[in-house]
Amino acid sequence: MADLLIINPLLNIAVILPLLLLFMKERTRENNFRIFSVILCYFICNLALTVQFHVDFLNIIGGKWNWDGKIYGIIWGIAAYFIFRYQFSENNFFTFRQNKEGLKSAIWAAVLVIGIPTLLGALNTKEFNLETLLFQITMPGLDEEIMFRGVLLGLMCSCLRNDGPTWKNPANLITSILFGLVHALNVDGGSVSFSVSSFIWTGMIGYGLGYMTLKTRSILLAIVAHNLCNFLQNVVAMF
């Protein structure tokens, strides 16, 4: 239990914290608190996603996929937005309104994020599973985009330097590194495993989703692209 609830997120935080401090705009009380908020939000998010594996009465839905954890993650993501939104009011991506100037390039990024995994999915073969398809078209995009591209990216954009083009935005780069670590680094029973391929792949997907968010100033396209990416690569593998 300690591995999943504590060690995993602490290792991920240990990787990104030096980068957060390196790219901080200036050492003000407000920016220090934003860095602390990033760490706190991510740590509680990790607890929300895994606690049902260790507390029986929280494991309600069950099933092949982590429905309960994703629902708890969504609830925490929404709560975190309302708790911390005053810290990133100038980078509030929780809106349906799209920045028209960046929409075209964001759509091209969405095409790549959806299209490449779908094409690669066609190289695999999976048995049809309705639960998998329902889960992938609903849960990952909501849970992960609300937290990573909504709360965490918003907080980082508000306290890190950003004086270059969108593709060089350090907040997106660091968020993508954390996103890759979440999918690639695992501590279980005292053993540490790290998948380089998963880190690179999911980090690149996360970077694309963050790019869409920065260009549109909204997490809406990222949510849609994320869920379609997961859904379509499973569909083509099953059929």
TORKOL-4160 file (C-alpha; in steps of 0.2 Angstrom, whole numbers, padded with zeros to 4 digits, m for minus):
239
<pt num="1" X="0000" Y="0000" Z="0000"/>
<pt num="2" X="0014" Y="0012" Z="0004"/>
<pt num="3" X="0022" Y="0009" Z="m0013"/>
<pt num="4" X="0007" Y="0014" Z="m0023"/>
<pt num="5" X="0001" Y="0028" Z="m0011"/>
<pt num="6" X="0017" Y="0036" Z="m0006"/>
<pt num="7" X="0033" Y="0031" Z="m0015"/>
<pt num="8" X="0027" Y="0032" Z="m0033"/>
<pt num="9" X="0021" Y="0050" Z="m0032"/>
<pt num="10" X="0036" Y="0055" Z="m0022"/>
<pt num="11" X="0048" Y="0048" Z="m0035"/>
<pt num="12" X="0039" Y="0058" Z="m0048"/>
<pt num="13" X="0039" Y="0074" Z="m0038"/>
<pt num="14" X="0058" Y="0072" Z="m0035"/>
<pt num="15" X="0061" Y="0072" Z="m0054"/>
<pt num="16" X="0050" Y="0087" Z="m0058"/>
<pt num="17" X="0054" Y="0098" Z="m0043"/>
<pt num="18" X="0071" Y="0104" Z="m0048"/>
<pt num="19" X="0064" Y="0108" Z="m0065"/>
<pt num="20" X="0050" Y="0118" Z="m0057"/>
<pt num="21" X="0063" Y="0128" Z="m0047"/>
<pt num="22" X="0074" Y="0130" Z="m0062"/>
<pt num="23" X="0061" Y="0138" Z="m0073"/>
<pt num="24" X="0052" Y="0148" Z="m0059"/>
<pt num="25" X="0049" Y="0166" Z="m0064"/>
<pt num="26" X="0055" Y="0174" Z="m0048"/>
<pt num="27" X="0056" Y="0168" Z="m0030"/>
<pt num="28" X="0040" Y="0176" Z="m0023"/>
<pt num="29" X="0029" Y="0170" Z="m0010"/>
<pt num="30" X="0015" Y="0168" Z="m0023"/>
<pt num="31" X="0025" Y="0157" Z="m0035"/>
<pt num="32" X="0032" Y="0147" Z="m0020"/>
<pt num="33" X="0014" Y="0143" Z="m0015"/>
<pt num="34" X="0010" Y="0139" Z="m0033"/>
<pt num="35" X="0024" Y="0126" Z="m0034"/>
<pt num="36" X="0018" Y="0119" Z="m0017"/>
<pt num="37" X="0000" Y="0118" Z="m0025"/>
<pt num="38" X="0007" Y="0108" Z="m0040"/>
<pt num="39" X="0015" Y="0095" Z="m0028"/>
<pt num="40" X="m0001" Y="0094" Z="m0017"/>
<pt num="41" X="m0013" Y="0093" Z="m0031"/>
<pt num="42" X="m0003" Y="0079" Z="m0040"/>
<pt num="43" X="0000" Y="0069" Z="m0024"/>
<pt num="44" X="m0019" Y="0069" Z="m0019"/>
<pt num="45" X="m0023" Y="0065" Z="m0037"/>
<pt num="46" X="m0012" Y="0049" Z="m0035"/>
<pt num="47" X="m0021" Y="0045" Z="m0019"/>
<pt num="48" X="m0038" Y="0047" Z="m0027"/>
<pt num="49" X="m0033" Y="0035" Z="m0042"/>
<pt num="50" X="m0026" Y="0021" Z="m0031"/>
<pt num="51" X="m0035" Y="0022" Z="m0014"/>
<pt num="52" X="m0049" Y="0010" Z="m0019"/>
<pt num="53" X="m0037" Y="m0004" Z="m0021"/>
<pt num="54" X="m0033" Y="m0003" Z="m0002"/>
<pt num="55" X="m0050" Y="0002" Z="0005"/>
<pt num="56" X="m0063" Y="m0010" Z="0001"/>
<pt num="57" X="m0078" Y="0000" Z="0003"/>
<pt num="58" X="m0072" Y="0013" Z="m0010"/>
<pt num="59" X="m0071" Y="m0001" Z="m0023"/>
<pt num="60" X="m0089" Y="0000" Z="m0029"/>
<pt num="61" X="m0089" Y="m0002" Z="m0047"/>
<pt num="62" X="m0076" Y="m0015" Z="m0050"/>
<pt num="63" X="m0073" Y="m0022" Z="m0067"/>
<pt num="64" X="m0058" Y="m0024" Z="m0078"/>
<pt num="65" X="m0053" Y="m0006" Z="m0078"/>
<pt num="66" X="m0051" Y="0007" Z="m0064"/>
<pt num="67" X="m0068" Y="0015" Z="m0065"/>
<pt num="68" X="m0068" Y="0020" Z="m0046"/>
<pt num="69" X="m0051" Y="0028" Z="m0046"/>
<pt num="70" X="m0055" Y="0038" Z="m0062"/>
<pt num="71" X="m0071" Y="0044" Z="m0054"/>
<pt num="72" X="m0062" Y="0049" Z="m0038"/>
<pt num="73" X="m0049" Y="0057" Z="m0049"/>
<pt num="74" X="m0062" Y="0067" Z="m0058"/>
<pt num="75" X="m0070" Y="0073" Z="m0042"/>
<pt num="76" X="m0053" Y="0078" Z="m0035"/>
<pt num="77" X="m0048" Y="0087" Z="m0051"/>
<pt num="78" X="m0064" Y="0097" Z="m0051"/>
<pt num="79" X="m0062" Y="0101" Z="m0032"/>
<pt num="80" X="m0044" Y="0106" Z="m0035"/>
<pt num="81" X="m0050" Y="0118" Z="m0048"/>
<pt num="82" X="m0062" Y="0127" Z="m0036"/>
<pt num="83" X="m0049" Y="0127" Z="m0022"/>
<pt num="84" X="m0034" Y="0133" Z="m0032"/>
<pt num="85" X="m0041" Y="0143" Z="m0047"/>
<pt num="86" X="m0037" Y="0160" Z="m0039"/>
<pt num="87" X="m0019" Y="0155" Z="m0041"/>
<pt num="88" X="m0020" Y="0153" Z="m0060"/>
<pt num="89" X="m0034" Y="0165" Z="m0065"/>
<pt num="90" X="m0024" Y="0171" Z="m0080"/>
<pt num="91" X="m0021" Y="0154" Z="m0086"/>
<pt num="92" X="m0038" Y="0146" Z="m0083"/>
<pt num="93" X="m0041" Y="0133" Z="m0096"/>
<pt num="94" X="m0058" Y="0127" Z="m0089"/>
<pt num="95" X="m0068" Y="0135" Z="m0103"/>
<pt num="96" X="m0078" Y="0130" Z="m0119"/>
<pt num="97" X="m0072" Y="0146" Z="m0127"/>
<pt num="98" X="m0058" Y="0143" Z="m0140"/>
<pt num="99" X="m0044" Y="0155" Z="m0145"/>
<pt num="100" X="m0047" Y="0156" Z="m0163"/>
<pt num="101" X="m0029" Y="0162" Z="m0167"/>
<pt num="102" X="m0022" Y="0145" Z="m0161"/>
<pt num="103" X="m0036" Y="0134" Z="m0166"/>
<pt num="104" X="m0029" Y="0128" Z="m0183"/>
<pt num="105" X="m0013" Y="0122" Z="m0176"/>
<pt num="106" X="m0021" Y="0114" Z="m0161"/>
<pt num="107" X="m0032" Y="0104" Z="m0173"/>
<pt num="108" X="m0017" Y="0098" Z="m0183"/>
<pt num="109" X="m0010" Y="0093" Z="m0166"/>
<pt num="110" X="m0026" Y="0084" Z="m0162"/>
<pt num="111" X="m0025" Y="0075" Z="m0179"/>
<pt num="112" X="m0008" Y="0068" Z="m0175"/>
<pt num="113" X="m0012" Y="0063" Z="m0157"/>
<pt num="114" X="m0027" Y="0054" Z="m0163"/>
<pt num="115" X="m0021" Y="0047" Z="m0180"/>
<pt num="116" X="m0004" Y="0040" Z="m0176"/>
<pt num="117" X="m0009" Y="0029" Z="m0161"/>
<pt num="118" X="m0024" Y="0024" Z="m0171"/>
<pt num="119" X="m0013" Y="0018" Z="m0185"/>
<pt num="120" X="m0001" Y="0009" Z="m0173"/>
<pt num="121" X="m0016" Y="0001" Z="m0165"/>
<pt num="122" X="m0021" Y="m0007" Z="m0182"/>
<pt num="123" X="m0004" Y="m0017" Z="m0180"/>
<pt num="124" X="m0011" Y="m0026" Z="m0164"/>
<pt num="125" X="m0025" Y="m0038" Z="m0162"/>
<pt num="126" X="m0036" Y="m0038" Z="m0147"/>
<pt num="127" X="m0052" Y="m0047" Z="m0142"/>
<pt num="128" X="m0068" Y="m0037" Z="m0142"/>
<pt num="129" X="m0072" Y="m0030" Z="m0125"/>
<pt num="130" X="m0086" Y="m0018" Z="m0123"/>
<pt num="131" X="m0080" Y="m0012" Z="m0106"/>
<pt num="132" X="m0063" Y="m0007" Z="m0113"/>
<pt num="133" X="m0071" Y="0004" Z="m0126"/>
<pt num="134" X="m0084" Y="0012" Z="m0114"/>
<pt num="135" X="m0070" Y="0016" Z="m0102"/>
<pt num="136" X="m0058" Y="0023" Z="m0115"/>
<pt num="137" X="m0071" Y="0034" Z="m0123"/>
<pt num="138" X="m0075" Y="0042" Z="m0106"/>
<pt num="139" X="m0063" Y="0041" Z="m0091"/>
<pt num="140" X="m0045" Y="0044" Z="m0096"/>
<pt num="141" X="m0048" Y="0061" Z="m0105"/>
<pt num="142" X="m0059" Y="0068" Z="m0091"/>
<pt num="143" X="m0048" Y="0063" Z="m0077"/>
<pt num="144" X="m0031" Y="0066" Z="m0084"/>
<pt num="145" X="m0035" Y="0082" Z="m0094"/>
<pt num="146" X="m0044" Y="0090" Z="m0079"/>
<pt num="147" X="m0029" Y="0088" Z="m0068"/>
<pt num="148" X="m0014" Y="0088" Z="m0080"/>
<pt num="149" X="m0019" Y="0101" Z="m0093"/>
<pt num="150" X="m0031" Y="0110" Z="m0082"/>
<pt num="151" X="m0025" Y="0112" Z="m0065"/>
<pt num="152" X="m0007" Y="0108" Z="m0066"/>
<pt num="153" X="m0003" Y="0116" Z="m0082"/>
<pt num="154" X="m0013" Y="0131" Z="m0077"/>
<pt num="155" X="m0003" Y="0133" Z="m0060"/>
<pt num="156" X="0014" Y="0130" Z="m0069"/>
<pt num="157" X="0010" Y="0143" Z="m0083"/>
<pt num="158" X="0007" Y="0155" Z="m0069"/>
<pt num="159" X="0023" Y="0153" Z="m0060"/>
<pt num="160" X="0036" Y="0148" Z="m0073"/>
<pt num="161" X="0045" Y="0158" Z="m0086"/>
<pt num="162" X="0037" Y="0158" Z="m0103"/>
<pt num="163" X="0045" Y="0170" Z="m0115"/>
<pt num="164" X="0046" Y="0160" Z="m0131"/>
<pt num="165" X="0035" Y="0151" Z="m0143"/>
<pt num="166" X="0022" Y="0139" Z="m0138"/>
<pt num="167" X="0032" Y="0123" Z="m0142"/>
<pt num="168" X="0045" Y="0128" Z="m0130"/>
<pt num="169" X="0034" Y="0132" Z="m0115"/>
<pt num="170" X="0042" Y="0125" Z="m0100"/>
<pt num="171" X="0026" Y="0122" Z="m0091"/>
<pt num="172" X="0020" Y="0110" Z="m0105"/>
<pt num="173" X="0037" Y="0101" Z="m0105"/>
<pt num="174" X="0037" Y="0098" Z="m0087"/>
<pt num="175" X="0019" Y="0093" Z="m0086"/>
<pt num="176" X="0023" Y="0081" Z="m0101"/>
<pt num="177" X="0037" Y="0073" Z="m0091"/>
<pt num="178" X="0026" Y="0070" Z="m0076"/>
<pt num="179" X="0013" Y="0063" Z="m0087"/>
<pt num="180" X="0026" Y="0051" Z="m0095"/>
<pt num="181" X="0032" Y="0046" Z="m0077"/>
<pt num="182" X="0015" Y="0042" Z="m0071"/>
<pt num="183" X="0013" Y="0029" Z="m0085"/>
<pt num="184" X="0031" Y="0023" Z="m0085"/>
<pt num="185" X="0038" Y="0022" Z="m0067"/>
<pt num="186" X="0031" Y="0010" Z="m0055"/>
<pt num="187" X="0036" Y="0004" Z="m0037"/>
<pt num="188" X="0028" Y="m0012" Z="m0032"/>
<pt num="189" X="0034" Y="m0023" Z="m0018"/>
<pt num="190" X="0051" Y="m0015" Z="m0016"/>
<pt num="191" X="0055" Y="m0017" Z="m0034"/>
<pt num="192" X="0056" Y="m0002" Z="m0046"/>
<pt num="193" X="0052" Y="m0004" Z="m0064"/>
<pt num="194" X="0053" Y="0010" Z="m0078"/>
<pt num="195" X="0048" Y="0008" Z="m0096"/>
<pt num="196" X="0058" Y="0020" Z="m0107"/>
<pt num="197" X="0046" Y="0017" Z="m0122"/>
<pt num="198" X="0030" Y="0021" Z="m0111"/>
<pt num="199" X="0039" Y="0036" Z="m0104"/>
<pt num="200" X="0043" Y="0043" Z="m0122"/>
<pt num="201" X="0026" Y="0038" Z="m0130"/>
<pt num="202" X="0015" Y="0045" Z="m0116"/>
<pt num="203" X="0026" Y="0060" Z="m0113"/>
<pt num="204" X="0024" Y="0064" Z="m0132"/>
<pt num="205" X="0005" Y="0062" Z="m0131"/>
<pt num="206" X="0005" Y="0073" Z="m0116"/>
<pt num="207" X="0015" Y="0086" Z="m0124"/>
<pt num="208" X="0003" Y="0086" Z="m0139"/>
<pt num="209" X="m0012" Y="0088" Z="m0127"/>
<pt num="210" X="m0004" Y="0102" Z="m0118"/>
<pt num="211" X="0000" Y="0111" Z="m0135"/>
<pt num="212" X="m0018" Y="0110" Z="m0139"/>
<pt num="213" X="m0023" Y="0117" Z="m0122"/>
<pt num="214" X="m0010" Y="0132" Z="m0124"/>
<pt num="215" X="m0016" Y="0136" Z="m0141"/>
<pt num="216" X="m0034" Y="0135" Z="m0138"/>
<pt num="217" X="m0033" Y="0142" Z="m0120"/>
<pt num="218" X="m0046" Y="0128" Z="m0116"/>
<pt num="219" X="m0045" Y="0109" Z="m0111"/>
<pt num="220" X="m0060" Y="0105" Z="m0121"/>
<pt num="221" X="m0050" Y="0099" Z="m0137"/>
<pt num="222" X="m0038" Y="0090" Z="m0126"/>
<pt num="223" X="m0051" Y="0080" Z="m0118"/>
<pt num="224" X="m0060" Y="0075" Z="m0134"/>
<pt num="225" X="m0043" Y="0071" Z="m0143"/>
<pt num="226" X="m0037" Y="0061" Z="m0128"/>
<pt num="227" X="m0053" Y="0050" Z="m0127"/>
<pt num="228" X="m0053" Y="0047" Z="m0146"/>
<pt num="229" X="m0035" Y="0043" Z="m0146"/>
<pt num="230" X="m0038" Y="0029" Z="m0133"/>
<pt num="231" X="m0054" Y="0023" Z="m0140"/>
<pt num="232" X="m0049" Y="0022" Z="m0158"/>
<pt num="233" X="m0033" Y="0013" Z="m0156"/>
<pt num="234" X="m0043" Y="0000" Z="m0146"/>
<pt num="235" X="m0057" Y="m0001" Z="m0159"/>
<pt num="236" X="m0045" Y="m0004" Z="m0174"/>
<pt num="237" X="m0036" Y="m0018" Z="m0164"/>
<pt num="238" X="m0052" Y="m0026" Z="m0160"/>
<pt num="239" X="m0059" Y="m0026" Z="m0177"/>
